Amino acid sequence: MHLLGFFIFPFFGFGFVLYFLPTIVALMRERHDRLSIFLLNFFLGWSGIGWIICLVWACKSERIVYVQAPQRN
């Protein structure tokens, strides 16, 4: 019985890490919206589309655009 647990535990552990991979990527990249990525991953990650959307969102770069006000003479 212990031998069966030895082989089953890594399978489920790997599945857990794979399921939450978008959340892990968001945490590693220190995304400001990591809670939103986690919630979307938690609730819609079971569908393939939801998981892919979360992964793309987590990998997307955060671009900050600075807009300078026009100069008045």
Residue frames as a rotation matrix with the C-alpha (Angstrom) as fourth column:
MET 1
0.566 0.825 0.000 0.00
0.825 -0.566 0.000 0.00
0.000 0.000 -1.000 0.00
HIS 2
0.427 -0.472 -0.771 2.85
0.165 -0.798 0.580 2.40
-0.889 -0.374 -0.263 0.73
LEU 3
-0.637 -0.670 0.381 4.33
0.454 0.073 0.888 1.72
-0.623 0.739 0.257 -2.67
LEU 4
-0.026 0.728 0.685 1.05
0.982 -0.109 0.153 2.79
0.186 0.677 -0.712 -4.31
GLY 5
0.827 0.308 -0.470 1.12
0.453 -0.860 0.234 6.09
-0.332 -0.406 -0.851 -2.40
PHE 6
-0.073 -0.956 -0.285 4.72
0.275 -0.294 0.916 6.59
-0.959 -0.012 0.284 -3.48
PHE 7
-0.760 -0.204 0.617 3.65
0.625 0.029 0.780 6.61
-0.177 0.979 0.105 -7.13
ILE 8
0.154 0.924 0.350 0.29
0.939 -0.247 0.238 8.39
0.307 0.292 -0.906 -6.81
PHE 9
0.468 0.056 -0.882 1.40
0.611 -0.742 0.277 11.36
-0.638 -0.668 -0.381 -4.70
PRO 10
-0.591 -0.717 -0.370 3.84
0.218 -0.584 0.782 12.82
-0.777 0.382 0.501 -7.27
PHE 11
-0.639 0.420 0.644 1.19
0.735 0.088 0.672 12.47
0.226 0.903 -0.365 -9.96
PHE 12
0.472 0.878 -0.081 -1.33
0.852 -0.432 0.296 14.56
0.225 -0.209 -0.952 -8.02
GLY 13
0.258 -0.465 -0.847 1.35
0.481 -0.699 0.530 16.98
-0.838 -0.544 0.043 -6.83
PHE 14
-0.810 -0.554 0.191 2.47
0.402 -0.287 0.870 17.56
-0.427 0.782 0.455 -10.40
GLY 15
-0.266 0.813 0.518 -1.15
0.854 -0.051 0.518 18.04
0.448 0.580 -0.681 -11.47
PHE 16
0.573 0.439 -0.692 -1.66
0.758 -0.604 0.246 20.63
-0.310 -0.666 -0.679 -8.72
VAL 17
-0.226 -0.753 -0.618 1.42
0.267 -0.658 0.704 22.57
-0.937 -0.006 0.349 -9.84
LEU 18
-0.850 -0.072 0.523 0.40
0.525 -0.019 0.851 22.33
-0.051 0.997 0.054 -13.50
TYR 19
0.126 0.982 0.142 -3.16
0.955 -0.159 0.249 23.50
0.267 0.104 -0.958 -12.75
PHE 20
0.822 0.180 -0.540 -1.92
0.419 -0.833 0.360 26.57
-0.386 -0.522 -0.761 -10.85
LEU 21
-0.120 -0.920 0.373 0.98
0.967 -0.024 0.252 27.30
-0.223 0.391 0.893 -13.21
PRO 22
0.076 0.152 0.985 -0.51
0.554 -0.828 0.086 30.66
0.829 0.540 -0.147 -14.33
THR 23
0.949 0.280 0.142 -0.82
0.026 -0.519 0.854 31.73
0.313 -0.807 -0.500 -10.70
ILE 24
0.542 -0.823 -0.171 2.74
0.632 0.265 0.728 30.64
-0.554 -0.503 0.664 -9.96
VAL 25
-0.195 -0.587 0.786 4.01
0.943 -0.332 -0.014 32.58
0.269 0.738 0.619 -12.99
ALA 26
0.456 0.447 0.769 2.09
0.251 -0.894 0.371 35.67
0.854 0.024 -0.520 -11.84
LEU 27
0.978 -0.125 -0.167 3.59
0.148 -0.145 0.978 35.39
-0.146 -0.982 -0.123 -8.36
MET 28
0.207 -0.971 0.118 7.12
0.855 0.238 0.462 34.95
-0.476 0.005 0.879 -9.71
ARG 29
-0.310 -0.292 0.905 6.75
0.806 -0.586 0.087 37.95
0.505 0.756 0.417 -12.03
GLU 30
-0.660 0.088 -0.746 5.24
0.596 -0.544 -0.591 40.03
-0.458 -0.834 0.307 -9.16
ARG 31
-0.572 0.567 0.593 2.18
0.470 -0.366 0.803 41.04
0.672 0.738 -0.058 -11.15
HIS 32
-0.924 0.257 0.285 0.01
-0.381 -0.698 -0.606 43.70
0.043 -0.668 0.742 -9.55
ASP 33
0.021 0.995 -0.094 -3.16
-0.989 0.035 0.146 41.78
0.149 0.090 0.985 -10.53
ARG 34
-0.789 -0.445 -0.423 -2.05
-0.407 0.895 -0.182 38.37
0.460 0.028 -0.888 -9.25
LEU 35
-0.705 0.615 0.354 -5.18
-0.184 0.323 -0.928 37.98
-0.685 -0.720 -0.115 -7.11
SER 36
0.250 0.808 -0.534 -7.39
-0.797 -0.142 -0.587 38.36
-0.550 0.572 0.608 -10.18
ILE 37
-0.172 -0.398 -0.901 -5.26
-0.839 0.539 -0.078 35.84
0.517 0.742 -0.427 -12.06
PHE 38
-0.971 -0.190 0.146 -5.53
-0.240 0.767 -0.595 33.42
0.001 -0.613 -0.790 -9.14
LEU 39
-0.340 0.919 0.199 -9.31
-0.359 0.069 -0.931 33.76
-0.869 -0.388 0.307 -8.91
LEU 40
0.353 0.430 -0.831 -9.79
-0.925 0.029 -0.378 33.29
-0.138 0.902 0.408 -12.64
ASN 41
-0.476 -0.622 -0.622 -7.42
-0.660 0.720 -0.215 30.32
0.581 0.308 -0.753 -12.56
PHE 42
-0.903 0.137 0.406 -9.20
-0.272 0.549 -0.790 28.82
-0.331 -0.825 -0.458 -9.55
PHE 43
-0.092 0.990 0.110 -12.71
-0.308 0.076 -0.948 29.10
-0.947 -0.121 0.298 -10.97
LEU 44
0.787 0.455 -0.417 -12.15
-0.493 0.057 -0.868 28.73
-0.371 0.889 0.269 -14.73
GLY 45
-0.183 -0.967 -0.176 -8.82
-0.936 0.117 0.333 26.94
-0.302 0.225 -0.926 -14.93
TRP 46
-0.187 0.183 0.965 -10.57
-0.058 0.979 -0.197 23.59
-0.981 -0.093 -0.173 -15.35
SER 47
0.867 0.430 0.250 -11.53
0.236 0.086 -0.968 24.60
-0.438 0.899 -0.027 -18.86
GLY 48
0.095 -0.891 0.443 -8.71
0.966 0.190 0.174 24.70
-0.240 0.411 0.879 -21.35
ILE 49
0.204 0.047 0.978 -9.61
0.578 -0.812 -0.081 28.20
0.790 0.581 -0.193 -22.53
GLY 50
0.952 0.198 0.234 -9.68
-0.067 -0.611 0.788 29.61
0.299 -0.766 -0.569 -18.98
TRP 51
0.623 -0.780 -0.054 -6.28
0.487 0.333 0.807 28.11
-0.612 -0.529 0.588 -18.21
ILE 52
-0.066 -0.650 0.757 -4.73
0.992 -0.126 -0.021 29.48
0.109 0.750 0.653 -21.40
ILE 53
0.517 0.311 0.798 -6.21
0.289 -0.940 0.179 32.95
0.806 0.138 -0.576 -20.79
CYS 54
0.986 -0.165 -0.032 -4.73
-0.010 -0.250 0.968 32.93
-0.167 -0.954 -0.248 -17.28
LEU 55
0.315 -0.929 0.194 -1.33
0.766 0.369 0.527 31.84
-0.561 -0.017 0.828 -18.55
VAL 56
-0.013 -0.275 0.961 -1.25
0.843 -0.520 -0.137 34.51
0.537 0.809 0.238 -21.27
TRP 57
0.769 0.371 0.521 -2.39
0.057 -0.851 0.522 37.15
0.637 -0.372 -0.675 -18.77
ALA 58
0.870 -0.476 -0.127 0.31
0.190 0.088 0.978 36.10
-0.455 -0.875 0.167 -16.30
CYS 59
0.053 -0.909 0.413 3.03
0.886 0.234 0.401 36.15
-0.461 0.344 0.818 -18.98
LYS 60
0.529 0.220 0.820 1.96
0.681 -0.686 -0.255 39.44
0.506 0.693 -0.513 -20.53
SER 61
-0.579 -0.793 -0.192 4.31
0.775 -0.461 -0.432 42.31
0.254 -0.399 0.881 -19.81
GLU 62
0.473 0.672 -0.569 3.07
0.805 -0.593 -0.031 45.27
-0.359 -0.443 -0.821 -17.86
ARG 63
-0.404 -0.574 0.712 3.75
0.808 -0.589 -0.017 48.35
0.430 0.568 0.702 -19.89
ILE 64
0.157 0.368 -0.916 3.54
0.718 -0.680 -0.150 51.69
-0.678 -0.634 -0.371 -18.23
VAL 65
-0.076 -0.086 0.993 2.82
0.876 -0.481 0.026 54.53
0.476 0.872 0.112 -20.61
TYR 66
-0.279 -0.092 -0.956 3.68
0.653 -0.748 -0.119 58.02
-0.704 -0.658 0.269 -19.47
VAL 67
0.228 0.437 0.870 1.76
0.902 -0.431 -0.019 60.80
0.367 0.789 -0.492 -21.17
GLN 68
-0.682 -0.507 -0.526 3.16
0.651 -0.750 -0.121 64.27
-0.333 -0.425 0.841 -20.99
ALA 69
0.416 0.857 -0.303 0.71
0.632 -0.513 -0.582 67.15
-0.654 0.051 -0.755 -21.00
PRO 70
0.294 -0.281 0.913 1.11
0.850 -0.359 -0.384 69.55
0.436 0.890 0.133 -23.92
GLN 71
-0.564 -0.594 -0.573 3.16
0.766 -0.636 -0.094 72.67
-0.309 -0.492 0.814 -23.24
ARG 72
0.616 0.758 0.215 1.21
0.787 -0.600 -0.143 75.91
0.021 0.257 -0.966 -23.16
ASN 73
-0.470 -0.831 0.298 2.95
0.831 -0.530 -0.168 79.11
0.298 0.169 0.940 -24.21
